[in-house]
Amino acid sequence: METDSISYRPRNGKGNKKTQSKERFKDFFNKYFVGGKISRNDYRNRKGAGSLAGGYSYFMPLFQLIKNHSAKDNVPLNLNDSEVCKNQDIIAVIVKIDFGDKSEVYPDKYIDEMKRGEWTKWNTPRKYKYLEGKGKKLILYDRELKALTVEVEIQEVNNTNDELEYPWCNKFALGTLKVYQKPIPIENLRSINGFENFSVYRKDRSSHRNLTQEQYAKLIGSEESYDIESNEALEGYQSDKIYLSKERNRDLVQKRKIKDNFTCQACEFRLELQGKFIIECHHTIPLADTGERITNLNELVCLCPTCHRIAHTHRPPYTVTEIANIRK
C-alpha cells in the first residue's frame, strides 16, 4: 500500500479524524496475521481514547481479502520481513492467567493443584479458535512469576453458559498435562521473533497469543531429553512400575486398563498372551516432582512397554500425542 497515512473515524462516533501512520498500519496487520486477532474488541484501547477499534471497519475487509487470496494462491504473507505465521502452523495458544475469585485461580495454589491432577479443564472468557484440533496446546502464563508454568493439550472446546464470566470450557486431553519443572521465564519468550513486547505495559494488552510450531520448538527447546538406555530414562520408567504396583494402587491401575480397553493410547497396540494383556500404566505427572501421594484415575494412561520407555526419555515425560508423532 503506497500511502503516507490512513484516515479513520475513531469509535467515539463524532466524526473527527486522526492520521494513522504506516507504523500503525503495520500494527494492525501484525495483530491480524501474526496474533490471530479477528474481533473488534482485540483492537480496542482499554481507556477508549484513541482506540484502535475505530479503524476496524476500514482494515478488516482489506485483511480478509489478502487472507483469501493468499490461501487461494498459496502466497506467504510477509510485512517488512516480519515472521508472519500461517493459520495451519499454529500449534499452541499462550493464555495469561487472570487470578482471583472470578476465575477461581490463585497464584499460590494452582501449580500444586495441577500436579495433584485436580484440573481437567480451563475456562476462558471467549473462544480461542486455535485451541480446537488434535494436538493443539494451551500454555499458561503466570503474571506474578513472569513465566510460563503449565502446558496441556486440549481435547475439545465447549460453551458452557453465556452468563458466566468464563463461559468457554477447554477440556484437557487425557495424559497431556505438563507442569514445567522449571517455569520458562518471560525473557525466553521475548527472545522469539514476534514476542518482543509480550506482556509489556501499554504495548501488549492481549489476553492470549498464538504460537507457531517453529516458535514453540524454540521456546521448549531447552527441556531435557535422554537416551532410552540412560539412567534418567530408566529411573522414570522403573519408578512408575514400582509405585503403581503397590497394593493401594492396583485397583486404580486395573480400572485405567479397563477404561483404555487394554490398548496403548499412543500406538494402539493391543495384545493378549496366555490370558494376560501386554500393557502398562504410565503416570503422567512425574513422581520425582511430587513424591508419593494419592493418585487419581485421570493421571494414568495405558501405554505399551515401548511407548512407556519412550515417554521417559524426556523431562517432563512426552505426552501421548508426542509419542504417537515420534512413532509415525
Secondary structure, DSSP 4 states (H G I P E B T S, - for coil): ---S-EEE--TT-S---EEEPHHHHHHHHHHHHTS---SGGGG--TT-TT-GGGGHHHHHHHHHHHHHHHHHHTPPP-STT--PPPGGGEEEEEEE---BTTTTB-TTTHHHHHHTT---EEEESS--GGG-STT-EEEEEETTTTEEEEEEEEEEEEE--TTSSS-EEEEEPTT--EEEEEEEEHHHHHTSTT-TTTT-TTT---SEEEEEHHHHHHHHTTSEE--TTSHHHHHHHHHHHHHHTSHHHHHHHHHHHHHTTT--TTT----EETTEE--EEEESS-HHHH-S----GGGEEEE-HHHHHHHTTEESPPPHHHHHHHT-
